[in-house]
Amino acid sequence: KASVRYSLFVNLMRFVLPAVALALIAVVAIWPQTHGGKMRFRLDFAKVSPDAANTLSMTKPRFTGLDASERPYTITAQSATQVAAGSPLVDLDTPQADLTLKDGTWVSLNAVDGTYNQSTGELDLRGSVSLFHDQGYEFDTARAFLNVKTGTAHGEEKVQGQGPFGNLTSEGFRISQHGKYIVFTGRAKLIIYPKSARSGR
């Protein structure tokens, strides 16, 4: 009886398995025709202008190097786009520059956008430029020019600053010798907090 049942099973499978295989093939062939609108994808050529094709772009770029005194600096951004083919100029979106000063302290500058010259180290920062010093100083202006290789910076727009000393406003600024000297130009006003106010007492 066992052998008879086995023979019947084998004979049945000879018909069932091919039928199942044919059904699967039919489903694979028919399914894209009935549901292809949602499931299909296609490859196409992107429309890129000749100028865009000749320039380079990248996301989250990072430029590093050493200044004239071999102190490290870093420039980062959300994105960078080469201004023109073969040009050292790079347009930056939300750039940030971090520099180490002679005494080991650091300065960080950020802005809405900017342009970096990879050959000269010049960085043109535009739109809500903020300068932070790790000793608690902060200065804000509309535009600033920084050279990460020579450690100099300047700006001709209104400056507002604050720090442990008090508040300061001026019509411009100049930074030299890697941050050792900061000169506030034009009409300048300084409000110095008493020591008791600075300490919170």
Residue, then its C-alpha position, 0 to 999 in steps of 0.5 A: k500500500a505504501s508503494v502504491r501511495y508513493s507512486l500516486f504521489v509521484n505521478l501527481m507531482r509530475f502534473v502539479l509542479p509543471a503547472v505551478a511553474l507555468a503559473l509563476i511564469a505567467v504571473v511574472a510576465i503579466w504583473p508588470q503590464t497590469h501594475g507597471g505604472k507604480m513599479r517601473f523605473r527608467l534610466d535617462f540622461a540628466k540635462v547638464s550644461p557645458d559649464a556645469a560639466n567642466t566644474l567640480s562640486m562636492t558635499k561637505p568639503r574639508f580643506t586643511g593646511l598649515d599657515a606661514s607659521e605651520r599652525p593648522y587651519t581647517i575650512t569646512a562647508q555644506s557644499a563647494t562648487q568650483v567657480a570655473a574649470g581650472s580655477p582655484l576659486v571655490d564657492l562655499d555654502t555655510p563655510q566655517a574656518d577654524l584656526t589655531l593661534k600662537d598661544g594655542t587658543w583657537v578662533s572660528l569664523n562662519a558665514v552664510d556663504g563664501t569664496y575660497n582661493q585654494s592658491t592664496g588662502e584667501l577666504d571671502l565670507r559673506g552674510s551674517v559673519s560670526l567670529f568666536h574666540d575660545q576666551g569668550y569673545e564673539f564678533d558679528t559683521a556682514r562681510a569679512f576677508l580672511n587669509v588663513k595662510t598669513g593669519t590676517a583678516h579685515g572687514e569694512e562693514k559694521v562690527q558688533g562684539q561682546g566678551p568678558f570685557g563688555n560690548l563693542t561696536s565699530e565701522g570695521f576691523r583689522i586682524s594681524q599677526h595671527g590674531k595677536y592684534i585686533v584694530f577696530t576702525g572708524r567710529a568705535k564705541l566700547i562699553i566696559y563692564p565693571k569687574s563685579a558685573r563680569s563675575g556676576r556679583 
